[in-house]
């Protein structure tokens, strides 16, 4: 019974931050499942991926209404991401869980560096951009363009590999890709990433399921917790500044990276 309570609390908190930052929540779920439930990282990844699928559907429906979700861009990049997720799943199943944890921590530190290096695209308050969304915090319409799309394809494949290996939906790398490479406002980057991670997670979750790594009872409780947490994250997402989102994103990843590194050595 205690395990189910832990799962609900972990997924609620993780999904709230995941919906807020567009990273799917798996970045928190996986290490916390390992820490509090003693699960092997492959089994924790399987539950995380299953949960991310349901959470992505809920979050994306809300972001479509606000206009922050760029569907054409999400579909364009998702093909290479999903392919990478399948590759990453098979790689993870062949690795020792301590090695996988160490790789995870190093990967997160790299992502923190990407997010804190300079500024991403913040968009313009008036015309000049092909795309736009309404920012509730600023109470105005923000216009923006998509840049460097050709660089985003190979990086999206790497994001997919990271999703399959670490059960994170790839959002920790997709958000920096969209914000830093494609120069999107942070809110658009996180909203579009939230949509993409559901498709990416579906591609790799099937591989884990076929290899017997998914506990269906844990997954069900995790999904309920994710639905509750997602609504909280969506609420705060609309009411925060782009720069605030970026700082919270980097801080959360840094804490998790340090935790995963210490437990892998």
C-alpha positions in Angstrom: 0.0 0.0 0.0 2.9 2.3 0.9 4.4 1.8 -2.6 1.2 2.9 -4.3 1.1 6.1 -2.1 4.7 6.9 -3.0 3.9 6.3 -6.7 0.9 8.7 -6.6 2.8 11.4 -4.8 5.9 11.1 -7.0 4.0 11.2 -10.3 1.8 14.1 -9.1 4.8 16.3 -8.2 6.8 15.2 -11.2 3.9 15.7 -13.7 3.2 19.1 -12.3 6.8 20.2 -13.0 6.8 18.3 -16.3 3.7 20.1 -17.6 5.1 23.4 -16.4 8.5 22.9 -18.2 7.5 20.7 -21.1 9.8 17.8 -20.0 7.1 15.2 -19.4 7.9 14.5 -15.7 10.0 11.4 -16.4 13.1 13.3 -15.6 11.9 13.3 -12.0 9.9 10.1 -11.9 12.7 7.8 -12.9 15.2 8.8 -10.2 12.5 9.1 -7.5 11.1 5.6 -8.3 14.6 4.2 -8.0 15.3 6.1 -4.7 12.0 5.5 -2.8 10.8 2.3 -4.3 14.1 0.6 -5.0 13.1 -0.2 -8.6 15.7 -1.1 -11.2 16.1 1.8 -13.5 14.7 -0.1 -16.5 11.5 -0.8 -14.6 11.3 2.8 -13.5 11.7 3.9 -17.1 8.9 1.7 -18.3 6.4 3.1 -15.8 7.6 6.7 -16.6 7.1 6.2 -20.3 3.6 4.8 -19.9 2.7 7.8 -17.6 4.1 10.4 -20.0 1.8 9.2 -22.8 -1.4 10.0 -20.8 0.0 13.2 -19.4 1.1 14.5 -22.9 -2.5 14.0 -24.2 -4.0 16.1 -21.4 -1.4 18.9 -21.5 -1.4 19.2 -25.3 -5.1 19.7 -25.4 -4.8 22.7 -23.1 -1.9 24.2 -25.0 -3.8 24.0 -28.3 -6.4 26.3 -26.8 -3.9 28.9 -25.8 -2.1 28.8 -29.2 1.3 28.1 -27.6 1.5 24.6 -29.1 3.1 24.7 -32.6 1.6 21.5 -34.1 3.2 21.7 -37.6 6.7 21.9 -36.0 5.9 19.2 -33.5 4.9 16.7 -36.3 7.8 17.7 -38.4 10.4 16.9 -35.8 8.7 13.9 -34.2 9.5 11.3 -36.9 13.3 11.5 -36.3 12.6 11.6 -32.5 10.4 8.5 -32.5 13.1 6.6 -34.5 15.7 7.6 -31.9 13.4 6.5 -29.1 13.2 2.9 -30.4 17.0 2.8 -30.8 17.5 4.1 -27.3 15.1 1.5 -25.8 17.2 -1.4 -27.1 20.4 0.2 -25.9 19.1 0.7 -22.4 17.9 -2.9 -22.1 21.4 -4.0 -22.8 23.2 -1.8 -20.2 23.9 -2.2 -16.5 21.6 0.0 -14.5 24.5 1.7 -12.7 26.1 2.6 -16.0 22.8 3.9 -17.3 22.4 6.1 -14.2 25.9 7.6 -14.7 25.2 8.3 -18.3 21.9 9.9 -17.3 23.6 12.3 -14.8 26.2 13.4 -17.4 23.5 14.0 -20.0 21.5 16.2 -17.6 24.6 18.4 -16.8 25.0 19.0 -20.5 21.4 20.0 -20.8 21.8 22.5 -17.9 24.7 24.0 -19.7 22.7 24.4 -22.9 19.8 26.1 -21.1 22.0 28.6 -19.2 24.2 29.5 -22.1 22.9 32.9 -23.4 19.3 33.6 -24.1 16.8 31.8 -26.2 14.3 33.4 -28.6 11.7 35.4 -26.6 9.6 36.5 -29.6 8.4 40.0 -30.5 5.4 41.9 -29.1 4.1 43.0 -32.5 4.1 41.8 -36.1 7.0 40.4 -38.1 6.7 36.7 -37.1 4.9 34.0 -39.0 3.5 32.3 -35.8 2.0 33.7 -32.7 0.4 32.9 -29.3 -1.3 34.9 -26.6 0.8 35.3 -23.4 -1.5 35.6 -20.4 1.4 36.8 -18.2 2.2 39.7 -20.5 -1.4 40.1 -21.6 -0.4 40.5 -25.3 0.1 38.5 -28.5 3.7 37.3 -29.1 5.0 36.8 -32.6 7.9 34.5 -33.5 9.6 32.6 -36.4 11.2 29.2 -36.5 15.0 29.3 -37.3 17.7 26.7 -38.0 15.2 23.8 -38.6 17.8 21.8 -40.5 19.9 21.5 -37.4 16.9 20.4 -35.3 16.4 17.1 -37.1 19.6 15.3 -36.0 19.4 16.7 -32.5 15.8 15.5 -32.3 17.1 12.0 -33.1 19.5 12.3 -30.2 16.6 13.5 -28.0 14.7 10.4 -29.0 17.6 8.1 -28.1 17.7 9.8 -24.6 14.0 9.2 -24.2 14.3 5.5 -24.9 17.3 5.1 -22.7 16.2 7.2 -19.7 12.4 7.2 -19.8 12.2 11.0 -19.9 10.1 11.6 -23.1 13.1 13.5 -24.5 11.7 16.8 -23.3 14.9 17.7 -21.5 16.7 18.0 -24.8 13.7 19.0 -27.0 13.1 22.2 -25.0 16.7 23.4 -25.5 16.5 22.4 -29.2 13.3 24.5 -29.7 14.4 27.4 -27.5 18.1 27.6 -28.4 18.3 26.2 -31.9 14.9 27.1 -33.4 14.8 30.4 -31.4 11.2 29.8 -30.1 9.8 31.6 -27.0 10.2 29.4 -24.0 6.4 28.9 -23.6 6.1 27.7 -27.2 9.1 25.4 -26.7 7.7 23.8 -23.6 4.2 23.5 -25.0 5.4 21.9 -28.3 7.7 19.6 -26.4 4.8 18.4 -24.2 3.0 17.3 -27.4 6.0 15.6 -28.9 7.0 13.6 -25.8 3.8 11.6 -25.8 4.5 10.3 -29.3 8.1 9.6 -28.5 7.2 7.8 -25.3 4.8 5.6 -27.1 7.5 4.4 -29.5 9.8 3.2 -26.7 7.2 2.1 -24.1 6.1 -0.8 -26.4 9.7 -2.1 -26.3 9.8 -2.1 -22.5 6.4 -3.7 -22.3 7.4 -6.6 -24.6 10.4 -7.3 -22.4 8.3 -7.6 -19.3 9.5 -4.4 -17.6 6.1 -2.8 -17.0 4.2 -3.3 -13.8 0.6 -2.6 -14.8 -0.7 -1.8 -11.3 2.1 0.7 -10.7 1.5 2.2 -14.1 -2.2 2.7 -13.4 -1.6 4.5 -10.1 1.1 6.5 -11.8 -1.2 7.7 -14.6 -3.8 8.9 -12.1 -1.1 10.9 -10.2 0.1 12.3 -13.5 -3.4 13.6 -14.5 -3.7 15.4 -11.2 -0.2 16.9 -11.4 -0.6 18.0 -15.0 -3.5 20.2 -14.3 -1.5 22.1 -11.7 1.5 22.5 -14.1 -0.8 23.8 -16.9 -2.2 26.4 -14.5 1.2 27.9 -13.6 2.6 27.6 -17.1 0.2 30.2 -18.4 1.1 32.6 -15.6 4.9 32.6 -15.7 7.5 34.5 -17.7 9.6 32.7 -20.3 12.8 33.6 -18.5 11.4 32.2 -15.2 10.6 28.9 -16.8 14.1 28.6 -18.1 15.7 29.2 -14.7 13.4 26.7 -13.0 14.1 24.1 -15.7 17.9 24.4 -15.3 17.7 24.3 -11.5 15.5 21.2 -11.4 17.8 19.3 -13.8 20.9 20.3 -11.9 19.6 18.8 -8.6 18.5 15.6 -10.4 21.8 15.2 -12.2 23.8 15.5 -8.9 21.5 12.9 -7.3 21.8 10.4 -10.1 25.6 10.8 -10.2 26.0 10.2 -6.5 23.9 7.0 -6.7 25.8 5.6 -9.7 29.2 5.7 -8.1 
